[in-house]
Amino acid sequence: MAWIYNACMPHPALPWNGTLLLDAHAALLQGHAGGSGTHAHYAHQLLVSDGAPWQVEIDGVPHLGQRLWLPSFVPHAILSAPRDGCTLFLEPAHADLEQIQQHLYQLPADITVLHERLPQLSRAQPLDRRVQVALERIAQHLPGPVPAADIAGAAHLSTSQLHRRFQSDLAVTLRGWVLWQRLRSALAHHLHGHSLTDSAHAAGFADLAHLSRSLRRMFGIGAAQLQGLQLRAT
């Protein structure tokens, strides 16, 4: 169980170091997640450690533990991270919350084994066909602009219906989904050896400052803190 403790705020510029594995609907980090300011993101986040505990502030309440779950869009900050912890980001539309709660305290703190356990934490629930068409149309537009009217037309929905379907089926706004995809794309591009500036442009951000602002809002870190990460193929 997590327990409350007294903690100081982290140094916001601590780098993230370790190995990142990007799956279709998940991302796993093995290593040191550094620290972060208060932020909230689309994915559920699971923090796992077999050594030193995580020190996290969740919705204003400090917690300490080796197994912590940060639900989607709940404000939180990483105050202190273990040197060899494991972090799992899992998109809500593909997460089985009952299984996460049931198995959280038995999850392995190893990126390979945790990746193998992903099906156990996921729910194989097909999306509404219209939402699936919308996602396919978004992928065709990226990394360029994503006009809501065009996406809605392709899915045979009105714009207002499209926005409601995203909220109900994916638990995120259309704009939030597009931003999430841009961040994934920029991160993968950078970890394949490209500069942060080139990666920002390749993912459809206006410039590096735009990417960095988005990272800070979604993950509480700046782009420069990603320099110590290495991409691992699935």
MITILUM-755062 format. One line per field, with one value per residue: residue number from 1; residue in three letters; z, x, y of N, C-alpha, C, O in turn. Coordinates in steps of 0.001 Angstrom, whole numbers, padded with zeros to 6 digits, always signed. Layout:
<pts>
n = c(NUM|...)
res = c(Ala|...)
n_zz = c(Z|...)
n_xx = c(X|...)
n_yy = c(Y|...)
ca_zz = c(Z|...)
ca_xx = c(X|...)
ca_yy = c(Y|...)
c_zz = c(Z|...)
c_xx = c(X|...)
c_yy = c(Y|...)
o_zz = c(Z|...)
o_xx = c(X|...)
o_yy = c(Y|...)
</pts>
This chain:
<pts>
n = c(1|2|3|4|5|6|7|8|9|10|11|12|13|14|15|16|17|18|19|20|21|22|23|24|25|26|27|28|29|30|31|32|33|34|35|36|37|38|39|40|41|42|43|44|45|46|47|48|49|50|51|52|53|54|55|56|57|58|59|60|61|62|63|64|65|66|67|68|69|70|71|72|73|74|75|76|77|78|79|80|81|82|83|84|85|86|87|88|89|90|91|92|93|94|95|96|97|98|99|100|101|102|103|104|105|106|107|108|109|110|111|112|113|114|115|116|117|118|119|120|121|122|123|124|125|126|127|128|129|130|131|132|133|134|135|136|137|138|139|140|141|142|143|144|145|146|147|148|149|150|151|152|153|154|155|156|157|158|159|160|161|162|163|164|165|166|167|168|169|170|171|172|173|174|175|176|177|178|179|180|181|182|183|184|185|186|187|188|189|190|191|192|193|194|195|196|197|198|199|200|201|202|203|204|205|206|207|208|209|210|211|212|213|214|215|216|217|218|219|220|221|222|223|224|225|226|227|228|229|230|231|232|233|234)
res = c(Met|Ala|Trp|Ile|Tyr|Asn|Ala|Cys|Met|Pro|His|Pro|Ala|Leu|Pro|Trp|Asn|Gly|Thr|Leu|Leu|Leu|Asp|Ala|His|Ala|Ala|Leu|Leu|Gln|Gly|His|Ala|Gly|Gly|Ser|Gly|Thr|His|Ala|His|Tyr|Ala|His|Gln|Leu|Leu|Val|Ser|Asp|Gly|Ala|Pro|Trp|Gln|Val|Glu|Ile|Asp|Gly|Val|Pro|His|Leu|Gly|Gln|Arg|Leu|Trp|Leu|Pro|Ser|Phe|Val|Pro|His|Ala|Ile|Leu|Ser|Ala|Pro|Arg|Asp|Gly|Cys|Thr|Leu|Phe|Leu|Glu|Pro|Ala|His|Ala|Asp|Leu|Glu|Gln|Ile|Gln|Gln|His|Leu|Tyr|Gln|Leu|Pro|Ala|Asp|Ile|Thr|Val|Leu|His|Glu|Arg|Leu|Pro|Gln|Leu|Ser|Arg|Ala|Gln|Pro|Leu|Asp|Arg|Arg|Val|Gln|Val|Ala|Leu|Glu|Arg|Ile|Ala|Gln|His|Leu|Pro|Gly|Pro|Val|Pro|Ala|Ala|Asp|Ile|Ala|Gly|Ala|Ala|His|Leu|Ser|Thr|Ser|Gln|Leu|His|Arg|Arg|Phe|Gln|Ser|Asp|Leu|Ala|Val|Thr|Leu|Arg|Gly|Trp|Val|Leu|Trp|Gln|Arg|Leu|Arg|Ser|Ala|Leu|Ala|His|His|Leu|His|Gly|His|Ser|Leu|Thr|Asp|Ser|Ala|His|Ala|Ala|Gly|Phe|Ala|Asp|Leu|Ala|His|Leu|Ser|Arg|Ser|Leu|Arg|Arg|Met|Phe|Gly|Ile|Gly|Ala|Ala|Gln|Leu|Gln|Gly|Leu|Gln|Leu|Arg|Ala|Thr)
n_zz = c(+000000|-000619|+001263|+003215|+003311|+004267|+002008|-000111|-002880|-006166|-008047|-010959|-013325|-013527|-015430|-017474|-017531|-019175|-020657|-023215|-024266|-026850|-027386|-029258|-027883|-025537|-023373|-022047|-019542|-018393|-015845|-014635|-013830|-013275|-012144|-011869|-012559|-011421|-013284|-015785|-017671|-020575|-020530|-018282|-015570|-014303|-011630|-010748|-008557|-007245|-005424|-004005|-002952|-004864|-004765|-004756|-005585|-005608|-006943|-005148|-002773|-000967|-001607|-000933|-002196|-003554|-005547|-007454|-008735|-011117|-012123|-015298|-016353|-013745|-011676|-010910|-009500|-009904|-007273|-006300|-007778|-008101|-008982|-010769|-011565|-012937|-015344|-016558|-019134|-020081|-022424|-021724|-023158|-023699|-021364|-018618|-015867|-013630|-013658|-013424|-010817|-009416|-009913|-009439|-007225|-007665|-009934|-012116|-011800|-014178|-017454|-019686|-018767|-017777|-020110|-021333|-019715|-020429|-021961|-019925|-018464|-020137|-022019|-024374|-026162|-028834|-030694|-031467|-034818|-036236|-034722|-035031|-037764|-037714|-036279|-038091|-040152|-038932|-038630|-041289|-041779|-039993|-039922|-040250|-040119|-038432|-039367|-037766|-038970|-041336|-040310|-038936|-041101|-042560|-040789|-040819|-039028|-037182|-036300|-033571|-032638|-033151|-031312|-028928|-029134|-028988|-026368|-024941|-025856|-025959|-023813|-023948|-025419|-028917|-029711|-027628|-028119|-030592|-029848|-028087|-029896|-031454|-029575|-028982|-031510|-031880|-029805|-030462|-032923|-032109|-030458|-032320|-033191|-034155|-033949|-031308|-032271|-035016|-034617|-033388|-035516|-037326|-036111|-036273|-034629|-034053|-033433|-031498|-029023|-028830|-028710|-026291|-024466|-024626|-023681|-021070|-020095|-020320|-019166|-017245|-017655|-019426|-022895|-023037|-020964|-021914|-023090|-022109|-022667|-024258|-027158|-027382|-029410|-029991)
n_xx = c(+000839|+000360|+001710|+001383|+003682|+006178|+007577|+009996|+009820|+010810|+013870|+013309|+014720|+015948|+017312|+015745|+016672|+017435|+015820|+013426|+010424|+008206|+004934|+001949|-000244|+000847|+003578|+006745|+009098|+012293|+014398|+015719|+013348|+013707|+012637|+009553|+007432|+004122|+001604|-000658|-001759|-002988|-002670|-003005|-000762|+001576|+003685|+006504|+008659|+011336|+013128|+014201|+011527|+008943|+008361|+005709|+003426|+000043|-002722|-002429|-001836|+000765|+002521|+004117|+005679|+006234|+004684|+002582|-000351|-001314|-004051|-005626|-005401|-005301|-003919|-000457|+002873|+006212|+008181|+010449|+012374|+013134|+016373|+016336|+013714|+010490|+008290|+005012|+003019|-000275|-002828|-006108|-008348|-007554|-007098|-007601|-009166|-009987|-008318|-005846|-006003|-006235|-003839|-001759|+000099|+001618|+003034|+005874|+009088|+010499|+011246|+010996|+009560|+007303|+006275|+005490|+003367|+001441|-000960|-002539|-003254|-004772|-007772|-009537|-011464|-013326|-013360|-016005|-017024|-017130|-015518|-013112|-012689|-012365|-009965|-008226|-008388|-007301|-004661|-003904|-003779|-001839|+001668|+000516|-001940|-005036|-008123|-011187|-013710|-013288|-012473|-014788|-016579|-015495|-016026|-018720|-020180|-021499|-019699|-020007|-020980|-018757|-016866|-018156|-018110|-015373|-014851|-016461|-015655|-012839|-012015|-010904|-010387|-010744|-008706|-006890|-006223|-004914|-002718|-001469|-000657|+001141|+003130|+004068|+005083|+007079|+008827|+009642|+010893|+012996|+014446|+015385|+017619|+017548|+017653|+016151|+014814|+014399|+012799|+010566|+009468|+009008|+006939|+004874|+004762|+005012|+007526|+010546|+010066|+007284|+006927|+008278|+006713|+004359|+005230|+005865|+003370|+002013|+003712|+005231|+007884|+010771|+011865|+014631|+015184|+014870|+017110|+018652|+017433|+016983|+015809|+014028|+013352|+010191)
n_yy = c(-001194|+002291|+005042|+008064|+010789|+013216|+015470|+017096|+019331|+018192|+018669|+020384|+019993|+017529|+014891|+012321|+008969|+005925|+003038|+003119|+001690|+001572|+000719|-000180|+000961|+001703|+002678|+001960|+002516|+001820|+002548|+005635|+007941|+010547|+013758|+015626|+018444|+019410|+017820|+016473|+013714|+011900|+009080|+006264|+005773|+003564|+002931|+001162|-000583|-002526|-001834|+001082|+003240|+004951|+008431|+010439|+013026|+012995|+014390|+016507|+015204|+013707|+010640|+007504|+004665|+001317|+000345|+002088|+003678|+005966|+007498|+008318|+011664|+012679|+015095|+015143|+014781|+013738|+013275|+011974|+009433|+005924|+004584|+002450|+002042|+001048|+002227|+002382|+003538|+003571|+003620|+004778|+003704|+001178|-000064|-002239|-001583|-002992|-005246|-003975|-002898|-005272|-006657|-004906|-004857|-007077|-006706|-006963|-005376|-005045|-004288|-006002|-008274|-006986|-005906|-008265|-008836|-007052|-007756|-008803|-006613|-005188|-004558|-006301|-004768|-003965|-000908|+001410|+001340|+003745|+005419|+004093|+004466|+007230|+007438|+006245|+008068|+010336|+009460|+009496|+012211|+013189|+014046|+016553|+019289|+018537|+018542|+018864|+018744|+017307|+014830|+014092|+013915|+011762|+009721|+009655|+011252|+014028|+017020|+017616|+015165|+013594|+014630|+013911|+011125|+010590|+011379|+009569|+006995|+006981|+008426|+010972|+014215|+015093|+016838|+016369|+013693|+013879|+015454|+013688|+011679|+013159|+013734|+011143|+010485|+012467|+011822|+009190|+009727|+011408|+009646|+007934|+009097|+011712|+015324|+017286|+019531|+018901|+016677|+017778|+019292|+017198|+015834|+017572|+019801|+023332|+024365|+023772|+024933|+024788|+022000|+021508|+022950|+021464|+018975|+019706|+020385|+017936|+016015|+017241|+017925|+019244|+019289|+018846|+017115|+014576|+013585|+011488|+009079|+005880|+004237|+001236|-001527|-003145)
ca_zz = c(+000000|-000572|+002486|+003122|+003887|+004033|+000955|-000748|-004322|-006877|-008964|-012181|-014511|-013488|-016684|-017467|-018084|-019224|-021907|-023480|-025211|-027314|-027954|-029990|-026986|-024247|-023362|-020833|-019269|-017356|-015497|-013699|-014423|-012868|-011403|-012734|-011945|-011447|-014639|-015964|-019045|-021035|-020172|-016924|-015327|-013227|-011163|-010127|-008095|-006287|-004509|-003365|-003330|-005576|-003956|-005725|-005112|-006445|-006683|-003975|-001602|-001154|-001413|-001018|-002407|-004623|-006585|-007436|-009937|-011346|-013136|-016410|-016136|-012341|-011507|-010055|-009693|-009432|-006357|-006278|-008496|-007926|-010093|-011738|-011522|-014206|-015526|-017650|-019571|-020793|-022866|-021027|-023988|-023779|-020000|-017808|-014546|-012619|-013652|-012888|-009362|-008868|-010093|-009274|-006236|-008119|-011215|-012099|-012057|-015288|-018653|-020571|-018168|-017696|-021468|-021559|-018911|-020918|-022278|-018688|-017960|-021217|-022331|-025816|-026479|-030108|-030726|-032415|-036153|-036642|-034028|-035673|-039030|-037360|-035924|-039324|-040905|-038225|-038972|-042651|-041740|-039236|-038871|-040613|-039390|-038359|-039333|-037134|-039910|-042254|-039545|-038691|-042360|-042891|-039858|-040955|-037793|-037099|-035488|-032155|-032354|-033129|-030035|-027872|-029263|-028467|-024911|-024382|-026243|-025742|-022569|-024246|-026514|-030208|-029653|-026718|-028790|-031609|-029138|-027588|-031031|-031841|-028581|-029229|-032753|-031654|-028935|-031240|-033923|-031412|-029958|-033472|-033471|-034704|-032964|-030767|-033178|-036178|-034167|-033174|-036822|-037944|-035468|-036521|-033716|-034737|-033185|-030289|-027863|-028810|-028196|-024894|-023696|-024587|-022779|-019700|-019686|-020249|-018365|-016219|-017941|-020661|-023914|-022777|-019988|-022592|-023783|-021604|-022971|-025443|-027645|-027538|-030322|-029407)
ca_xx = c(+000000|+001074|+001468|+001656|+004953|+006554|+008590|+010332|+009594|+011992|+014525|+012541|+015544|+016607|+017060|+015266|+017680|+017011|+015355|+012003|+009813|+006926|+004000|+000882|-001089|+001528|+005002|+007374|+010416|+013092|+015514|+015455|+012390|+014011|+011563|+008655|+006484|+002748|+001093|-001671|-001715|-004050|-002445|-002797|+000659|+001884|+005065|+006877|+010046|+011663|+014117|+013751|+010148|+008610|+007789|+004829|+002287|-001104|-003845|-002120|-001542|+002016|+002481|+005386|+005380|+006915|+003685|+001627|-001155|-001715|-005105|-005669|-005729|-005213|-002679|+000539|+004268|+007204|+009079|+011697|+012206|+014240|+017330|+016026|+012284|+009823|+007097|+004148|+001959|-001248|-003969|-007330|-009244|-007026|-006738|-008591|-008936|-010159|-007097|-004766|-006150|-006045|-002476|-000767|+001143|+002405|+003664|+007335|+009809|+011400|+010549|+010690|+008488|+006120|+005734|+004806|+002149|+000517|-002301|-003272|-003713|-005513|-009066|-009732|-012804|-013243|-013939|-017066|-016451|-016984|-014331|-011952|-012498|-011835|-008552|-007491|-008332|-006332|-003330|-003605|-003477|-000619|+001859|-000040|-003143|-006109|-009393|-012253|-014820|-012917|-012484|-016190|-017174|-015013|-016646|-020177|-020663|-021388|-018531|-020352|-021041|-017376|-016264|-018772|-017640|-014003|-014924|-017067|-014948|-011394|-011793|-010041|-010892|-010075|-007450|-005988|-005744|-003944|-001512|-000823|+000011|+002281|+004180|+004637|+005846|+008276|+009727|+010226|+011775|+014194|+015219|+016009|+018869|+017356|+017661|+014838|+014181|+013915|+011724|+009386|+008889|+008554|+005696|+003841|+004817|+005488|+008958|+010978|+009401|+005933|+007075|+008677|+005535|+003428|+005806|+005764|+001971|+001567|+004599|+005907|+009314|+011153|+012393|+016034|+015281|+014728|+018356|+019278|+016640|+017312|+014638|+014161|+012337|+009287)
ca_yy = c(+000000|+003566|+005767|+009484|+011172|+014605|+015487|+018361|+019290|+017759|+019601|+020169|+019759|+016233|+014178|+010945|+008076|+004540|+002455|+003335|+000766|+002101|-000247|+000499|+001735|+001781|+003010|+001461|+003086|+001170|+003414|+006728|+008872|+011912|+014390|+016381|+019349|+018912|+017691|+015437|+013230|+011011|+007683|+005807|+005553|+002639|+003072|-000104|-000658|-003581|-001264|+002320|+003567|+006180|+009501|+011080|+013796|+012657|+015285|+017308|+014374|+012967|+009187|+006786|+003260|+000587|+000092|+003192|+003849|+007351|+007422|+009263|+013070|+013085|+015873|+014506|+015181|+012775|+013978|+011222|+008173|+004975|+004588|+001399|+001789|+000753|+003046|+001969|+004429|+002741|+004412|+004352|+002908|-000183|-000472|-002942|-001012|-004045|-006056|-003140|-002859|-006614|-007161|-003841|-005139|-008214|-006403|-007020|-004132|-005360|-003824|-007129|-009077|-006149|-005853|-009534|-008847|-006036|-008273|-009036|-005322|-004551|-005167|-006422|-004279|-003231|+000424|+001695|+001405|+005153|+005936|+003479|+005194|+008547|+007279|+005970|+009328|+011177|+008950|+009941|+013639|+013454|+015048|+017846|+019686|+017539|+019287|+018082|+018548|+016231|+013585|+013765|+013495|+010416|+008783|+009813|+011848|+015478|+017390|+017479|+013729|+013102|+015008|+013102|+009742|+010529|+011457|+008358|+005774|+007070|+009179|+012109|+015033|+014902|+017594|+015669|+012487|+014301|+015871|+012465|+011040|+013990|+013539|+009810|+010554|+013275|+011077|+008100|+010327|+011863|+008506|+007282|+009791|+013048|+016402|+017615|+020486|+018149|+015787|+018614|+019585|+015948|+015423|+018567|+020942|+024532|+024484|+023069|+025533|+024225|+020635|+021554|+023368|+020337|+017988|+020193|+020308|+016542|+015170|+018017|+018009|+019904|+018382|+018528|+016040|+013290|+013265|+010273|+007906|+005086|+003531|-000226|-002059|-004145)
c_zz = c(+000000|+000761|+002353|+003826|+003641|+003033|+000466|-002237|-005032|-007652|-010336|-013387|-014486|-014762|-016454|-018146|-018090|-020614|-022040|-024540|-025563|-027960|-028645|-029091|-025605|-024454|-022026|-020719|-018145|-017080|-014524|-014354|-013994|-011993|-012359|-011908|-012014|-012879|-014646|-017425|-019299|-020516|-018661|-016761|-014118|-012901|-010351|-009743|-007146|-005276|-003788|-003827|-004193|-004567|-004921|-005002|-006091|-006038|-005368|-002729|-001832|-000810|-001578|-001221|-003540|-005783|-006477|-008778|-009998|-012454|-014172|-015954|-014664|-012164|-010534|-010376|-009158|-008575|-006308|-006909|-008213|-009169|-011157|-011656|-012904|-014254|-016731|-017897|-020435|-021143|-022238|-021853|-024091|-022407|-019325|-016361|-013446|-012508|-013111|-011372|-008736|-008874|-009818|-008370|-006561|-009427|-011102|-012407|-013120|-016584|-019566|-020050|-018093|-019069|-021792|-020808|-019404|-021267|-021042|-018137|-018976|-021433|-023839|-026169|-027755|-030022|-031690|-033796|-036601|-035971|-034663|-036999|-038762|-037028|-037159|-040146|-040260|-038598|-040376|-042679|-041046|-040087|-039187|-039768|-039468|-038249|-038810|-038122|-040878|-041540|-039307|-039971|-042748|-042033|-039919|-039639|-037953|-036236|-034003|-031756|-032269|-031783|-028896|-027924|-028725|-026947|-024316|-024665|-025898|-024479|-022768|-025345|-027804|-030197|-028760|-027341|-029815|-030939|-028626|-028709|-031480|-030861|-028753|-030449|-032559|-030814|-029700|-032260|-033281|-030976|-031080|-033945|-034033|-033589|-032473|-031672|-034397|-035795|-033915|-034504|-037475|-037368|-035630|-035515|-034459|-034603|-031895|-029049|-027715|-028261|-026703|-024005|-023553|-023653|-021324|-019191|-019465|-019305|-017304|-016425|-019212|-021624|-023613|-021790|-020615|-023192|-023346|-021896|-024239|-025837|-027820|-028432|-029609|-030053)
c_xx = c(+000880|+000789|+001937|+002961|+005175|+007689|+008823|+010060|+010891|+012636|+013911|+013378|+016260|+016294|+016440|+016333|+017146|+016565|+013855|+011537|+008434|+006113|+002889|+000058|-000460|+002966|+005558|+008771|+011081|+014291|+015082|+014562|+012618|+012917|+010671|+007870|+005093|+002215|-000011|-001643|-002799|-003874|-002514|-001299|+000823|+003362|+005429|+008347|+010197|+012688|+013555|+012338|+010067|+008057|+007020|+003774|+001143|-002288|-003664|-001757|-000254|+001859|+003889|+005055|+006177|+005978|+002621|+000910|-001617|-002758|-005013|-006148|-005813|-003897|-001724|+001923|+005156|+008197|+010444|+011446|+013385|+015119|+016991|+014552|+011728|+008514|+006320|+003099|+001011|-002477|-005256|-008248|-008797|-006629|-007904|-008369|-009076|-008908|-005901|-004823|-005841|-004581|-001388|+000379|+001960|+003142|+005184|+007957|+010875|+010653|+010143|+009512|+007191|+005468|+004973|+003481|+001105|-000868|-003161|-003880|-004582|-006846|-009278|-011164|-012743|-013936|-015117|-016435|-016220|-015768|-013070|-011645|-011898|-010353|-007700|-007338|-007333|-004912|-002920|-003207|-002143|+000615|+001302|-001248|-004222|-007442|-010531|-013383|-014527|-012962|-013919|-016861|-016761|-015692|-018172|-020808|-020671|-020176|-018823|-020443|-019637|-016722|-016850|-018285|-016216|-014009|-015447|-016252|-013465|-011020|-010843|-010712|-010157|-008726|-006419|-005411|-004660|-002635|-000745|-000058|+001227|+003443|+004855|+005549|+007150|+009293|+010410|+011229|+013086|+015070|+015778|+017233|+018737|+017368|+016247|+014085|+013611|+012733|+010435|+008693|+008317|+007222|+004580|+003767|+005411|+006991|+009280|+010287|+007980|+005956|+007371|+007506|+004537|+003934|+005660|+004320|+001537|+002409|+005388|+007395|+009533|+011775|+013826|+016196|+015173|+016037|+018967|+018517|+017141|+016085|+014959|+013028|+011476|+009533)
c_yy = c(+001252|+004222|+007195|+009807|+012653|+014634|+016897|+018229|+018918|+018902|+019375|+019811|+018413|+015455|+012805|+010089|+006651|+004134|+002648|+002357|+001309|+000991|+000527|+001409|+001897|+002226|+002551|+002044|+002312|+002056|+004483|+007765|+010309|+012486|+015148|+017378|+018742|+018930|+016635|+015006|+012188|+009587|+007460|+005558|+004638|+002760|+001836|-000074|-001841|-003089|-000056|+002651|+004814|+007180|+010407|+011905|+013571|+013523|+016042|+016536|+013589|+011485|+008621|+005319|+002651|+000252|+001181|+003281|+005295|+007339|+008538|+010635|+013480|+013849|+015181|+015058|+014069|+013540|+013305|+009863|+007247|+004942|+003555|+001030|+001485|+001532|+002545|+003044|+003607|+003575|+003880|+003459|+001457|-000714|-001169|-002521|-002054|-004899|-005271|-003122|-004206|-007040|-006128|-004258|-006382|-007927|-006423|-005671|-004360|-005089|-004977|-007937|-008269|-006011|-007128|-009608|-007839|-006593|-008497|-007747|-004588|-005266|-005133|-006056|-003462|-001883|+000469|+001916|+002844|+005794|+005366|+004162|+006564|+008466|+007024|+007248|+010292|+010763|+009383|+011410|+013928|+013234|+016440|+018206|+018606|+018283|+018410|+017783|+017403|+014877|+013140|+013262|+012088|+009364|+008826|+010258|+013360|+015794|+017225|+016007|+013138|+013402|+014177|+011662|+009605|+010540|+010151|+007103|+005788|+007835|+010354|+012933|+014702|+015611|+016902|+014413|+012839|+014718|+014663|+011763|+011840|+013795|+012180|+009843|+011323|+012517|+009950|+008634|+010770|+010696|+007641|+008070|+011185|+014093|+016666|+018587|+019785|+017263|+016556|+018900|+018330|+015486|+016445|+019692|+022138|+024685|+023736|+023621|+024988|+022800|+020647|+021978|+022224|+019240|+018419|+020100|+018861|+015689|+015926|+018155|+018818|+018912|+017954|+017375|+014653|+012787|+011936|+008991|+007211|+004299|+002058|-000721|-003088|-005498)
o_zz = c(+000544|+001344|+001507|+004823|+002883|+003187|+000605|-002781|-004564|-007878|-010845|-014393|-015343|-015147|-015388|-019211|-017143|-021608|-021106|-025584|-024685|-028950|-028622|-029494|-024628|-025561|-020988|-021687|-017066|-017968|-013695|-015326|-014310|-011182|-013536|-010709|-012603|-013593|-013632|-018318|-018376|-020102|-017869|-017722|-013046|-013797|-009383|-010508|-006346|-004373|-003058|-004973|-004245|-003623|-005787|-003936|-007268|-004924|-004585|-001716|-002817|+000141|-002272|-000490|-004381|-006875|-005521|-009825|-009059|-013621|-013933|-015264|-014366|-012476|-009477|-011396|-008089|-009083|-006278|-006624|-008095|-010273|-012327|-011675|-013913|-013309|-017796|-016980|-021419|-020261|-022217|-021306|-024521|-022306|-019444|-015696|-012444|-011406|-012424|-010710|-007656|-007947|-009951|-008719|-005829|-009969|-010106|-013195|-012974|-016790|-020159|-020793|-018319|-019176|-022448|-021204|-018858|-020910|-021111|-017434|-018703|-021071|-024480|-026445|-027763|-029363|-032613|-033915|-037271|-036578|-034818|-037323|-039499|-037445|-037263|-040759|-040964|-038853|-040638|-043505|-041469|-040910|-038468|-038801|-040444|-037141|-039354|-038107|-041202|-042105|-039453|-039934|-043215|-042484|-039166|-039200|-038770|-035518|-033256|-030656|-031422|-031185|-027989|-026883|-028077|-026312|-023301|-023805|-025582|-024109|-021873|-026114|-027783|-030626|-029085|-027123|-029890|-031418|-028718|-028498|-031848|-031273|-028676|-030425|-033017|-031090|-029595|-032440|-033834|-031107|-030828|-034980|-034366|-032426|-033135|-031824|-034780|-036562|-034190|-034611|-038106|-038056|-035176|-035531|-035380|-035553|-031276|-028130|-026597|-027446|-025941|-022917|-022491|-022916|-020451|-018027|-018536|-018705|-016543|-015479|-019981|-021224|-023901|-021778|-019925|-023743|-024106|-021426|-025161|-024981|-028333|-028221|-028737|-029703)
o_xx = c(+001984|-000270|+002771|+003308|+004431|+008666|+007971|+010071|+011969|+012030|+013983|+012828|+017108|+015129|+016587|+016836|+016490|+016881|+013099|+012171|+007589|+006535|+002885|-000301|-001149|+003500|+004920|+009531|+010507|+015110|+014196|+014964|+011819|+012330|+011001|+007666|+004906|+002354|-000265|-001517|-003430|-004849|-002143|-000634|+000279|+004203|+004748|+009185|+009307|+013078|+012568|+011983|+010997|+007362|+007608|+003292|+001253|-002799|-004601|-001402|-000176|+001167|+004731|+004229|+006728|+006434|+001846|+001491|-002234|-002399|-004392|-007159|-006354|-002841|-002132|+002118|+004894|+008966|+011474|+010441|+014518|+014661|+017318|+014191|+012416|+007726|+006892|+002370|+001440|-003098|-005480|-008868|-009567|-005904|-009052|-007476|-008362|-008479|-005046|-003802|-005256|-004127|-000205|+001538|+002890|+003805|+005733|+007408|+012016|+009553|+009065|+008581|+006107|+004242|+003932|+002578|+000004|-001870|-004386|-004890|-005070|-007010|-009207|-011984|-012167|-014965|-015209|-015423|-015229|-015074|-012075|-010483|-011019|-009572|-006582|-006296|-006601|-004059|-001739|-002390|-001403|+000625|+001587|-001557|-004304|-007855|-010798|-013947|-015419|-013436|-014242|-017623|-017587|-015913|-018845|-021824|-019930|-019682|-017972|-020029|-019361|-016097|-016120|-018069|-015891|-013262|-014934|-016160|-012888|-009847|-010070|-011515|-009081|-007719|-005233|-004242|-003624|-001557|+000482|+001064|+002245|+004599|+006079|+006652|+008206|+010491|+011624|+012299|+014161|+016292|+016555|+017817|+019753|+017121|+015270|+012867|+012468|+011782|+009343|+007474|+007262|+006453|+003459|+002812|+006211|+007662|+008399|+009960|+007522|+005111|+006781|+007323|+003942|+003149|+005369|+004075|+000781|+001897|+006139|+008118|+008600|+012170|+014201|+017239|+015364|+016081|+019712|+018908|+017648|+015390|+016015|+011869|+011953|+008875)
o_yy = c(+001262|+003989|+007517|+009174|+013275|+013902|+017775|+017125|+019282|+019950|+018256|+019364|+018166|+015361|+012208|+010445|+006217|+004786|+002379|+002208|+001488|+000393|+001757|+002515|+002192|+002161|+002731|+002060|+002161|+002293|+004272|+008405|+011191|+011769|+015296|+017188|+017677|+019923|+015984|+015845|+011673|+008959|+008326|+005170|+004903|+002699|+001500|+000402|-002126|-003830|-000150|+002375|+005619|+006801|+011055|+011521|+013914|+013405|+016200|+017140|+012855|+011120|+009190|+004773|+003361|-000085|+001199|+002996|+005799|+007184|+009574|+010759|+014544|+013298|+014700|+015719|+013518|+014356|+013978|+009212|+007714|+005236|+003750|-000147|+001646|+001494|+002311|+003424|+003006|+004169|+002670|+002546|+000598|-001704|-000742|-003047|-002003|-005240|-005829|-003309|-004277|-007711|-006440|-004031|-006720|-008812|-005953|-004901|-003920|-005601|-004944|-008247|-008807|-005999|-007084|-010345|-007777|-005974|-008391|-007778|-003491|-006431|-004084|-006932|-002375|-001737|-000340|+002606|+003134|+006610|+006074|+004409|+007013|+009321|+007529|+007483|+010987|+011614|+009613|+011816|+014816|+012319|+017398|+017508|+017861|+018625|+017339|+016689|+016619|+013891|+011961|+012296|+011304|+008241|+008122|+009720|+013907|+014925|+016742|+015638|+012288|+012527|+013777|+011040|+008609|+009796|+009680|+006227|+004747|+007891|+010695|+012405|+014104|+015046|+016854|+014092|+012178|+014366|+014613|+011303|+011254|+013702|+012080|+009296|+010885|+012569|+009774|+008053|+010539|+010750|+006720|+007749|+011796|+013774|+016315|+018485|+020038|+017120|+016059|+018767|+018385|+014815|+016215|+020469|+021973|+025091|+023140|+022870|+024752|+022431|+019882|+021431|+022037|+018642|+017601|+019783|+018578|+014744|+015315|+018469|+019051|+017817|+016817|+016721|+013652|+011687|+011317|+007923|+007851|+003752|+001686|-000364|-003815|-006478)
</pts>
